[in-house]
Amino acid sequence: MPENPIVRALALRVRRGGAEPLLTWYRPETGGRTELSVRTVANWVDKTANLLDDLGVDGTIAGPVSVAHPGHWMSLLWPLAAWQHGCGYRAGEPDGTCELVVVGPQDPQPHPGATTIACSLHPLGLGLRDLPDGVLDFSGEALAQPDAHGAVPVEASGVAWTDAAQEFDHAATGLVTPRPDRVLVRPSTPWATLAQALLGPVLGGGSAVVVEGPVEADALARLTAAERVTGPVA
């Protein structure tokens, strides 16, 4: 397999319609909203994959951030960047095989034996300050990287994703149901959220509106109408 099927599909969408919306993220309780086009998502993935190359990471990446914040747009980028760089992604705490750990902004601490990167989870991607020694700021490190696209070949049977309940190889990531419409996603488990919010739309040519946190039913209905959601709630 020359490259992960999601990575290949995202690159194809950039060529066919990079300006189209792909991922819109909301957190109503804070007023946060971020809209990312196909090209913007791809640029963040490219920069993050290039950061992995710069750090010399070529093994498994652990993402506790995907468990704590499965629907945030920063969390959703990391598996794609890992796959583009030929790595596996583990949604959860690291085990002894993980070379890099991706955490959120709440009291980030370095993980022994692994590079640790903290995501600000800011709607606009602003960075973190005053991090402890041994913890890198994701935004600052990634934005300093070139957005040149390069994908590392992977084995179809190589492990792409693991979490507490399941494991998928690279070939299986491309078997997610394609979504050609615009779907509303309420985050649940890390894999289900990733599949509904990013993988399905990338494969099917659609887009997703992800709404994190508590929201009243009438407010959600207004948001759904304003965002012109055409698919079912995922």
C-alpha angles and dihedrals in degrees: 000000000000094000141347110287093235091051089050093048093050092051089050092051091052090056094046101041116350094164094057117109115258109164130020116182127198136182103181097188091064099029091243118158131166126178118197125188123212090261094048092052090047092049092053090047091049093049092047092048089050089050089055089052091049090051092049094240114157103148136067120324119211119210117192084165089070091060097043095041108017095163102045113113092234092054091049093055097058101072091051092050090049092051092046089055091047096253134129122240125220116197101212143030117340125261125202093282099058118109098185133030123203115203138172129249098269108106096320113202130184117260113225114248095011138079109252124211124186123208117212093209087212112159091237096038098253115168135248126253134206095025118173120258111280096032121102126206109241098208096049094044096045097044089054090061126089117255093225110141120235127154125202114222115249137196112252090227094045116116111262102167137020132172137158093287110029151011131218131191124220093264091054093056088069093054095072112122108269115237117208093174135068109268134193113227127196106192118247125150118003096250096043091049094048092047094048099039102040119358097053094046092046091052096042103038094248135115140230138224109207117198115193127192133011119333133167116248094242092049090050090050091052091048091049091053094045092051092047094234109190102176132068123278109271 
